[in-house]
Amino acid sequence: MVTAMTGDHARSALRATRFTDVRWVDETGSTNRDLLDLAAAGAADGTVLVADHQTAGRGRLDRTWQAPPGGSLLVSVLFRLGLAPADAHLLTTAVGVSAVEACRAVAGVPAQLKWPNDVVVDGDAGVRKLGGILAETLVEGDELAAVVVGLGLNVDWPSVLPDELADTAVALNHLAGSGVAPDREDVLVALLERLDRWTARILEPASAGRDALMGRAREVSATLGRDVRVDLGHEVLEGRAVELGPGGELVVALPTGERRPVVVGDVVHVRPTG
């Protein structure tokens, strides 16, 4: 009897996409770090690295990422598209949109994007995090030699979460109508199939594809239309998130009437009172 290797289903299903090199490991420090090292050594566009467990996974601002072994889809994708550094946000957006669409298609979970890089579900218990996205780059001259975008998506977590996560995190198995976690390879395939299509749109010679991607990001945004508090480090803004600009910036309407574009910042959704 021959036992299928983890990742075989994904490699077969993705044969017609740009993501034909899917590497799956039991454990690593960080899939992003490993794939950046592979990129520096010449790994090709479309290389994908998945791990069952990360011992040094990181989020934005070097926050650690905690996940039970085998409970999350921990994946990083290598892009070599010849984009300008200012366009790196398109790849982060494409991964986020693809993750949302995969959660909806495979698990029936109404996932959304919380600016700038979280996959969330907004329900009766408030906004809870399903996953996070982190992009890292190798720049040569005025071009992105390589971009690695990592995603950690909670798929099959215990029903009782640690106290520090109980009010903020959630997993697909907690939300799926069947109560059963989807298979991580099925989620991976759904993600990369959609990412393949969005990548093709980014590479279209005219701006229509990029406009379509940003339009989809607005459609699945959990942040637009919400009152927000934005910590810029040196300043805190409070207002309403009203737009996602073409450069991925969040536009916040302040009580003074001023509209402030935010490129980098920590966002808290402010729940209305009264």
TIDRENTI-461581 format. One record per residue (C-alpha): residue number from 0; x, y negated, z. Coordinates in Angstrom, 3 decimals, always signed. Layout:
// TIDRENTI-461581
{NUM; {X; Y; Z}} ...
***
This chain:
// TIDRENTI-461581
{0; {+0.000; +0.000; +0.000}} {1; {+1.358; -3.424; -0.992}} {2; {+0.524; -6.295; +1.354}} {3; {+0.155; -9.708; -0.266}} {4; {+2.653; -12.329; +0.869}} {5; {+1.333; -15.525; +2.400}} {6; {+1.060; -18.058; -0.401}} {7; {+0.518; -15.534; -3.211}} {8; {-3.114; -16.554; -3.664}} {9; {-2.149; -20.217; -3.821}} {10; {+0.659; -19.632; -6.304}} {11; {-1.672; -17.683; -8.570}} {12; {-4.531; -20.160; -8.345}} {13; {-2.255; -23.152; -8.981}} {14; {-0.475; -21.691; -12.003}} {15; {-1.987; -24.244; -14.386}} {16; {-1.156; -27.279; -12.196}} {17; {+2.043; -29.209; -11.524}} {18; {+2.256; -27.437; -8.146}} {19; {+3.595; -24.051; -9.237}} {20; {+6.456; -23.855; -6.718}} {21; {+4.723; -23.139; -3.405}} {22; {+7.071; -22.067; -0.602}} {23; {+5.575; -20.775; +2.644}} {24; {+7.613; -20.262; +5.824}} {25; {+6.704; -18.994; +9.292}} {26; {+8.320; -21.840; +11.210}} {27; {+10.441; -24.911; +10.657}} {28; {+11.295; -28.149; +12.363}} {29; {+9.514; -30.402; +9.865}} {30; {+8.248; -29.630; +6.375}} {31; {+8.853; -33.261; +5.409}} {32; {+12.460; -33.167; +6.587}} {33; {+13.118; -29.858; +4.840}} {34; {+11.566; -31.045; +1.589}} {35; {+13.534; -34.324; +1.693}} {36; {+16.694; -32.218; +2.009}} {37; {+15.563; -30.088; -0.932}} {38; {+14.827; -33.245; -2.922}} {39; {+18.332; -34.556; -2.240}} {40; {+19.655; -31.211; -3.507}} {41; {+17.653; -31.547; -6.750}} {42; {+14.316; -29.821; -6.093}} {43; {+11.787; -30.495; -8.833}} {44; {+8.630; -32.568; -8.909}} {45; {+5.674; -30.594; -7.586}} {46; {+7.597; -28.499; -5.066}} {47; {+5.336; -27.639; -2.112}} {48; {+6.445; -26.470; +1.322}} {49; {+3.979; -24.992; +3.836}} {50; {+4.725; -23.826; +7.380}} {51; {+2.679; -21.843; +9.871}} {52; {+4.281; -23.830; +12.680}} {53; {+6.402; -26.950; +13.091}} {54; {+8.631; -27.509; +16.097}} {55; {+9.501; -31.128; +15.253}} {56; {+6.578; -32.371; +13.192}} {57; {+6.239; -36.148; +13.106}} {58; {+3.547; -38.670; +12.387}} {59; {+3.703; -42.340; +11.559}} {60; {+5.856; -44.411; +13.965}} {61; {+7.694; -41.155; +14.868}} {62; {+4.770; -39.820; +16.877}} {63; {+4.950; -36.071; +17.430}} {64; {+2.399; -33.763; +15.843}} {65; {+1.039; -30.980; +18.069}} {66; {-0.588; -27.911; +16.541}} {67; {-1.024; -24.295; +17.689}} {68; {+0.929; -21.819; +15.502}} {69; {-1.180; -20.788; +12.513}} {70; {-3.930; -23.228; +13.438}} {71; {-3.199; -25.995; +10.956}} {72; {-2.360; -26.517; +7.313}} {73; {+1.117; -28.036; +7.554}} {74; {+2.175; -28.963; +4.031}} {75; {+4.535; -31.350; +2.289}} {76; {+4.580; -32.169; -1.420}} {77; {+7.491; -33.517; -3.465}} {78; {+6.808; -36.090; -6.183}} {79; {+9.220; -37.369; -8.830}} {80; {+7.045; -39.644; -10.955}} {81; {+9.348; -42.598; -11.644}} {82; {+7.080; -45.003; -9.792}} {83; {+8.158; -48.384; -8.475}} {84; {+8.592; -48.528; -4.674}} {85; {+5.525; -50.790; -4.435}} {86; {+3.420; -47.937; -5.849}} {87; {+4.332; -45.347; -3.206}} {88; {+1.000; -46.000; -1.499}} {89; {-0.762; -44.411; -4.490}} {90; {+0.678; -41.008; -3.578}} {91; {-0.296; -41.299; +0.079}} {92; {-3.769; -42.353; -1.015}} {93; {-4.003; -39.478; -3.497}} {94; {-3.079; -36.938; -0.807}} {95; {-5.598; -38.477; +1.601}} {96; {-8.427; -38.509; -0.918}} {97; {-7.603; -34.944; -1.984}} {98; {-7.598; -33.773; +1.641}} {99; {-11.005; -35.350; +2.250}} {100; {-12.411; -33.757; -0.887}} {101; {-10.952; -30.352; +0.049}} {102; {-12.500; -30.491; +3.537}} {103; {-15.865; -31.299; +2.013}} {104; {-15.643; -28.638; -0.703}} {105; {-14.241; -25.719; +1.307}} {106; {-15.681; -26.291; +4.785}} {107; {-18.656; -28.586; +4.147}} {108; {-17.150; -31.070; +6.613}} {109; {-17.880; -34.772; +5.866}} {110; {-14.285; -35.912; +6.277}} {111; {-13.255; -39.528; +5.693}} {112; {-10.085; -41.615; +5.643}} {113; {-9.229; -43.927; +8.523}} {114; {-6.763; -46.566; +7.391}} {115; {-3.889; -46.190; +6.978}} {116; {-3.173; -42.462; +7.133}} {117; {-5.659; -40.361; +9.113}} {118; {-8.227; -37.798; +7.989}} {119; {-11.171; -38.125; +10.375}} {120; {-14.773; -37.227; +11.059}} {121; {-17.103; -39.931; +12.363}} {122; {-19.999; -38.417; +14.312}} {123; {-22.000; -38.704; +17.506}} {124; {-18.809; -38.265; +19.538}} {125; {-17.119; -41.102; +17.660}} {126; {-14.175; -40.940; +15.283}} {127; {-12.091; -37.803; +15.752}} {128; {-8.898; -36.974; +13.957}} {129; {-8.730; -33.968; +11.639}} {130; {-5.286; -34.674; +10.269}} {131; {-2.526; -37.132; +9.563}} {132; {-0.421; -38.070; +6.549}} {133; {+3.202; -39.219; +6.442}} {134; {+5.106; -40.328; +3.330}} {135; {+8.887; -40.611; +3.152}} {136; {+10.973; -41.741; +0.198}} {137; {+14.320; -41.514; -1.531}} {138; {+14.973; -44.752; -3.448}} {139; {+17.535; -45.206; -6.213}} {140; {+17.833; -48.677; -7.674}} {141; {+14.355; -50.040; -8.339}} {142; {+12.675; -46.632; -8.626}} {143; {+11.452; -43.983; -6.244}} {144; {+13.788; -41.073; -6.901}} {145; {+11.521; -38.873; -4.795}} {146; {+8.524; -39.190; -2.507}} {147; {+7.601; -36.532; +0.026}} {148; {+4.072; -36.711; +1.408}} {149; {+3.245; -34.502; +4.370}} {150; {-0.173; -33.544; +5.671}} {151; {-1.063; -31.879; +8.951}} {152; {-4.704; -30.757; +8.850}} {153; {-6.383; -29.067; +11.835}} {154; {-8.058; -25.898; +10.542}} {155; {-8.509; -23.284; +13.301}} {156; {-8.069; -24.652; +16.797}} {157; {-9.293; -23.326; +20.170}} {158; {-12.787; -24.406; +21.160}} {159; {-11.426; -26.035; +24.314}} {160; {-8.714; -28.604; +23.602}} {161; {-6.135; -30.010; +26.029}} {162; {-7.329; -33.051; +27.964}} {163; {-5.100; -35.403; +25.969}} {164; {-6.744; -34.287; +22.702}} {165; {-10.305; -33.494; +23.782}} {166; {-11.696; -36.950; +22.993}} {167; {-9.633; -37.708; +19.904}} {168; {-9.000; -34.538; +17.867}} {169; {-11.116; -31.950; +16.096}} {170; {-10.572; -29.043; +13.708}} {171; {-12.461; -27.686; +10.707}} {172; {-13.626; -24.604; +12.614}} {173; {-15.320; -26.875; +15.171}} {174; {-17.311; -28.566; +12.405}} {175; {-17.979; -25.915; +9.758}} {176; {-21.627; -24.909; +9.665}} {177; {-20.724; -21.236; +9.946}} {178; {-18.478; -21.869; +12.925}} {179; {-15.786; -19.901; +11.105}} {180; {-12.515; -21.526; +10.076}} {181; {-11.834; -21.647; +6.347}} {182; {-8.764; -19.835; +5.112}} {183; {-5.759; -22.173; +5.045}} {184; {-4.775; -21.013; +1.558}} {185; {-8.252; -21.842; +0.268}} {186; {-7.912; -25.331; +1.736}} {187; {-4.416; -25.659; +0.246}} {188; {-5.608; -24.649; -3.215}} {189; {-8.566; -27.062; -3.071}} {190; {-6.229; -29.828; -1.925}} {191; {-3.602; -29.288; -4.604}} {192; {-6.093; -28.795; -7.439}} {193; {-7.582; -32.194; -6.626}} {194; {-4.165; -33.730; -6.084}} {195; {-3.108; -32.473; -9.514}} {196; {-6.022; -34.358; -11.083}} {197; {-5.399; -37.546; -9.102}} {198; {-1.692; -37.435; -9.949}} {199; {-2.598; -37.269; -13.627}} {200; {-4.815; -40.335; -13.163}} {201; {-1.955; -42.244; -11.512}} {202; {+0.242; -41.491; -14.535}} {203; {-2.262; -42.779; -17.102}} {204; {-0.724; -45.632; -19.149}} {205; {-3.516; -48.078; -18.337}} {206; {-4.694; -49.055; -14.856}} {207; {-8.042; -47.236; -15.067}} {208; {-6.753; -44.135; -13.293}} {209; {-5.202; -46.073; -10.430}} {210; {-8.350; -48.174; -10.121}} {211; {-10.418; -44.968; -9.964}} {212; {-8.219; -43.596; -7.172}} {213; {-8.511; -46.760; -5.094}} {214; {-12.246; -46.824; -5.771}} {215; {-12.555; -43.282; -4.450}} {216; {-10.509; -44.221; -1.387}} {217; {-13.006; -47.003; -0.689}} {218; {-15.897; -44.554; -1.065}} {219; {-14.498; -42.152; +1.528}} {220; {-13.197; -44.814; +3.911}} {221; {-14.228; -44.597; +7.558}} {222; {-12.750; -48.058; +8.189}} {223; {-14.361; -50.377; +5.659}} {224; {-17.378; -52.179; +7.053}} {225; {-16.269; -51.537; +10.635}} {226; {-15.211; -53.972; +13.342}} {227; {-11.536; -53.280; +13.973}} {228; {-8.645; -54.229; +16.196}} {229; {-5.319; -54.207; +14.373}} {230; {-2.047; -54.134; +16.299}} {231; {+0.678; -55.657; +14.137}} {232; {+3.317; -55.382; +16.854}} {233; {+3.803; -59.133; +17.124}} {234; {+0.103; -59.965; +16.904}} {235; {-3.320; -58.361; +17.377}} {236; {-6.108; -59.111; +14.901}} {237; {-9.794; -58.586; +15.588}} {238; {-12.358; -58.763; +12.832}} {239; {-14.178; -56.715; +10.232}} {240; {-12.463; -54.487; +7.670}} {241; {-13.946; -55.682; +4.386}} {242; {-11.738; -54.437; +1.569}} {243; {-9.001; -52.070; +0.516}} {244; {-6.756; -53.990; -1.851}} {245; {-5.074; -52.628; -4.991}} {246; {-1.804; -52.310; -3.092}} {247; {-3.428; -50.225; -0.362}} {248; {-3.610; -53.137; +2.048}} {249; {-6.537; -53.470; +4.443}} {250; {-8.262; -56.845; +4.273}} {251; {-9.658; -57.986; +7.624}} {252; {-12.187; -60.825; +7.869}} {253; {-11.457; -62.796; +11.043}} {254; {-14.104; -64.693; +13.054}} {255; {-12.568; -67.929; +11.707}} {256; {-13.518; -66.921; +8.187}} {257; {-9.919; -66.231; +7.185}} {258; {-9.233; -62.971; +5.345}} {259; {-5.952; -61.360; +6.345}} {260; {-4.349; -58.588; +4.294}} {261; {-2.670; -55.976; +6.496}} {262; {+0.029; -53.782; +4.992}} {263; {+1.234; -52.030; +8.165}} {264; {-0.550; -51.839; +11.502}} {265; {-2.336; -49.622; +14.007}} {266; {-6.122; -49.799; +13.632}} {267; {-8.722; -49.102; +16.283}} {268; {-12.388; -48.905; +15.295}} {269; {-14.314; -51.087; +17.721}} {270; {-17.686; -49.633; +18.645}} {271; {-20.469; -52.208; +18.878}} {272; {-21.700; -53.022; +22.369}} {273; {-25.231; -53.636; +23.535}} 
***
